[in-house]
Amino acid sequence: MKSLPLGRPTWVTIDLRALKWNLCQVRRMVGKNVEILAVVKANAYGHGAVACSHALLAAGADALGVATVEEAEELRLSGIKQTMVIFGLVQAHEVKRAVKLNVQPTVVSQKQLRMLNKAAQQLGKKVVVHLKLDTGMGRIGIQPAAAKSFVAGLKKYSHLTLGGMFTHFAQADGRDRKLLGRQMQRLQQAAAEVRKNTKAAFRVHAANSAAVMNTPDSHADMVRPGLMLYGLYPARRFASRVDLKPVLQWKTRIIQLKTVPAGTGLSYGHTFITRRKSRIATLPVGYADGFSRLLSNQGHVLIRGKRCPVVGRVCMDMCLVDVTRLNQAAEGDEVVLIGRQGQVRISADDQADLLDTISYEITCVIGNRVPRIIQGETK
Ligand SMILES: Cc1ncc(COP(=O)(O)O)c(C=O)c1O
């Protein structure tokens, strides 16, 4: 384990053994003939894209998925050579950079094909593209009925080949799988039409984590799990299907402890007034680190294996918790914001429920100034 960085005692630990375990669960669910594109966009959902990507590839991921050219560049600079698909749309000013990085962009227009082909020609490269179909998400993609002529049009671009045809599900975690079924059918139908007319050995892919767990019919040639790799479930009921291990823990330490009398107002706006003589701990973590201000007077943290409530408003760099119940709490005590301490646990889902959001957002917004401490590296 890398030692803790000097500086403010607020950090995230990333357990690469858990990450690899979760990838093995995906492999077990999809079998050996389906490729796994591990989704590591948004800094691997806040977990640290470089370390996670190396670990996932070492554990058997076939490819990586990112959202932007910058994300791809960070990974290439770290020495990753494997297939990388960009889900977002590469903009005109980024085309050359993308081609140089040897990434596989998502395409939805002839204009993009022209730009990519020109850049590839100038740089003496070939570019593999993935055609995105909008089968029901309404985000990016062409209509499935247009796929055949789109791919036929690809033939005039000597430096481009079709590597994939894909879609994204609008609802893969629901009990009702009708919409997913319709989306999958549209994708398969379009792919079958295209296959009649081209020899290109492209992959069909659609399944995110929820579909990996919930709908084997959607696995196709390649799956694209993100969330489950990080040990989180798209819906709590999926926990009985597969044993995932959380990868991330978020911790800090008490930096000051004080005893205040009853009637003391705490933090901005005095939204919390003590009802009794209280022991209040100051923690060096705030909303600028991703510890949401909406957790003010709502959230909990773990100290000495006990849940302690957040009191008063969460500030930009600090927040307060009530430790009156803990006789032995001391300055320097480790505090868990997300993770386990003794028998108790606060999960990203627990925080998400409080904030009326999803665990994706909880881990993605943990700020860059919170160092990620990588554990379980095998070198
Ligand atoms: C295009 C695409 N594929 C796959 C994923 C992975 O989804 P999940 O994290 O639910 O597995 C995402 C995430 O949003 C995505 O945008």
The ligand as an ORCA input file, in Angstrom:
! r2SCAN-3c Opt
* xyz 0 1
  C     -22.370      4.333    -23.408
  C     -22.234      3.727    -22.047
  N     -22.006      2.414    -21.944
  C     -21.876      1.810    -20.742
  C     -21.988      2.519    -19.566
  C     -21.843      1.805    -18.243
  O     -23.022      1.840    -17.481
  P     -23.066      1.221    -16.019
  O     -22.152      2.035    -15.194
  O     -24.480      1.363    -15.616
  O     -22.617     -0.187    -16.123
  C     -22.247      3.896    -19.633
  C     -22.417      4.663    -18.407
  O     -23.139      5.577    -18.254
  C     -22.368      4.513    -20.904
  O     -22.604      5.834    -21.026
*
